[in-house]
Amino acid sequence: QVQLVESGGGLVEAGGSLRLSCTSSGYISSFDIMAWYRQGPGKQREWVASIGRNSITNYAGSVKGRFTISRDYNANTLYLQMNNLNPADTAVYYCQGRRATITSWGQGTQVTVSS
């Protein structure tokens, strides 16, 4: 089972930026799709962004234009660049990788945006 480990979370002021990383114990090129999800306090986990094997990216409406998902095959790492953060972005951010019927999750990294 591939392990995914997120990092890069922290406390940032509104309007600031953070870059999250998700490093895989296996080749990320083996995933059909990789994605970022988040779960805010008292909320259900929601999809944020995804990138397919064909490099097509998709974003939730709430983050489009502010967040960018990317990957580095050499580093086996998925990234989420988050700009112009606001308090509504406060959540635990999770990395996900899917290959056929197998889904792998990371343990999450906390992002807190102060107003």
N, C-alpha and C positions, 0 to 999 in steps of 0.2 A: 504494500500500500504506500503510495506516494505521500510524503509529508509536506505540508505547506506551512510556512512560518511568516507571519506579517511583522512589520516593524515600521517605525517612522511616525507613529501617533504621538500626541502630546497636547499641550495647552497653547492656544494661539488666540490673539485678539481678532475681533471681527475685522474683515478686510484683509487678513493675512493669508499666508499660503503654507501648505504642508505637502510633502511627497511621501506617500506610503509605498512600501516595498513588500513583495511577497516572494520569498525564495523557495524553490521547490527542491526536494531531495532527488527528484528524477528530472528527465528532460521535459521541459514545458512544451516542446514541439510535439509531444505525444498526446497532448490534450486537444480535443476537437474545439473546445471553447473555454476561455477563462473569463472570470467575472469578479467584480467587487459588489458586495452587499453591505448593508449597514442596518443596525438596530439601535434606534434611539430609546431613551428612557421611557418605559411604559408603552412602547410601540412594537409592532411586529417587524420582523426582518424584512427589508425591502431591497430590491435590485437597484444598483446604482449605474453600472456600466459593464459592458462586455466586449470582448474581442475574439473573433473567430479565427479559424485556421487560415482563412483567406484574407486576414487582416482587416476585415470590415468591423468597424466599431459602432456601438450603439450606446445611447445614454438616456437615463431617466430625464424627464422634462425639467425636474427641479435642479439638475446639475449641468444641463447642457450649456455649453459656452463657458463654463467655469472649471470643469474637471476634464482631464485628459487621461485615458487609459493607454498604456503602451507596454511593450515587453522587450526583453533582451534575451535572445536565445543563448548567446554565449555565457551569460551570467545565470541562466535559468531563473530569471526573475521577471515578475509582473509588477508594473508600477501604476500608481494613481496620483497624478499631479492635481492638487486641489488649490484653486485660486479664489480670491474674493470670498473667503469663507464667512459664513454667518452663523448665529447661534443655532439655527434650525439644522445645521450640519452636524451638531453634536451627536455622537453615536459611537458604538463599537463597530469598526469596519472589518469585514471578513473577506478573505480571498477564497475563490472557488475555482476548481478545475474539473471539467467533465470530459470523460472519454467513454463513448458508447453508453453503457448503463451505469458506469462507475462515476460517482461524484466524490471529490475530495474537498475538505474544508480546512482552513487554518483556524487557529485558536482566537484570532481577533486582536485588534489593536485599538485602544481608546483614543478618540479625537474629541477634544473639548474646545468649543469656541466661546470666548467670553465677549459680552457686549460692551 
